[in-house]
């Protein structure tokens, strides 16, 4: 996929993160994977979650949706779309992957020294040193 960040991507990313701060977590509408996809969409104009939105309502439903699309898990989908990099090389807007609690993997967005994440209890940040894998958004 040939993505390019739009000129005002930092503003668009910030606005997207703030939108997620005000809205509750809902599987299939506003979860960690869709948060990351919304951030990528804000930065590039490409909606990589088209076809996944509103197609599941639970962690097990998310896994079934991924399997229907031909992916073993969320990380397989992200790996298929983006170049993997060492987490220490990740910059603002790149995708962070963590071992998940309810699903095998959870996603966040690098935002400087911390990673912004969307959890069931809302938007927050974690130290970037907790990142298991990272992916470059061109």
Protein Blocks (a to p, Z undefined) as FASTA:
>chain_A
ZZdddfklmmmmmmmmmmmmmpccdehklcfklmmmmmmmmmnopafkgojaopacbfkl
mmmmmmmnopablklmmmmmpccddfklpcehiacddddfkbmbdcdddehjbccdddfk
bccdddfklpmbdcddZZ
